[in-house]
Amino acid sequence: MANLNITQDFIPQGRRNRPGRNNPMQWITVHETGNTSRGAGARNHARFVKGDDAARIPVSWHYTVDDTETFQHLPENETAFHAGDGPNGIGNSQSIGIEIAVNSDGNFERAVGRAIALVADICRRRNIPLVNVVQHNHFSPGNKNCPQNIRAGRPFSWAEFIRRVGRLLEGGTQSNPPAPSGGGITYTVRRGDTLSGIARSHGIALAALVAANPQISNPDLIIPGHVIVVPWVGAPTQSIDEIAREVILGRWGDGAERVRRLTAAGHNASVVQRRVNEILAGR
């Protein structure tokens, strides 16, 4: 994971934009600062949130990330004013707000990458599920096109943002996937192995083995040394949210191949896709 390079520079207690109430930290809300001025990176935003203008509004959030450093403005377990849904709204009262700097003299793609690393770190520490990482627009859908660049696919889409967070949370690679949430074991491919032979030796259907390993683009070609997932026979049924999260992470392939694999594993592909669309829309 990238060096987070966090500087704690908190808004003073008692300021109007530091309400000091408890935040249960159930969500992460991703923003962009909207300030393209040269020099408008994390350090200058730290000065802003401690100033009188921010207190008068009031506005505050927990972190600002740019291409080289991150400033923390509030403890994660305190509420802030960043989501636009009122002091008692879920966004303000239950989420950790992260602003990504868009200053013209910075490297925005690098800043987004550092924000992804920060989001993954918070998810891991605070046990926040990936489905609860949302855009600012999630809590202010009528008037906030935020994070504006990411929503427009710059430097990549929100779906890719979430996929990259998920990959950091997994701590692995496509060739070394973690066991599926329904349960399973890992198996290292040996010379002469075939997927059908591995399936037979573990007493499972070939379709179930293929479905558990969407990173394999050609089931007739597996490489010795790669690690695959062998699902347990009779593993508990995964929830729609769990399956949708795996689809977003790319585990089930794309298009017709995804439908085939989901169907082979006993899932309703249309229902799963509908939930995927809802998650990516921040619902």
PyMOL commands that set and color helices and strands:
alter all, ss='L'
color gray80, all
select helices_A, chain A and resi 42-49+52-56+90-94+108-126+130-132+136-139+148-151+158-170+195-201+206-211+240-248+255-264+269-280
alter helices_A, ss='H'
color red, helices_A
select strands_A, chain A and resi 6-8+27-32+63-65+70-72+95-100+133-135+184-188+227-231
alter strands_A, ss='S'
color yellow, strands_A
deselect
rebuild
show_as cartoon
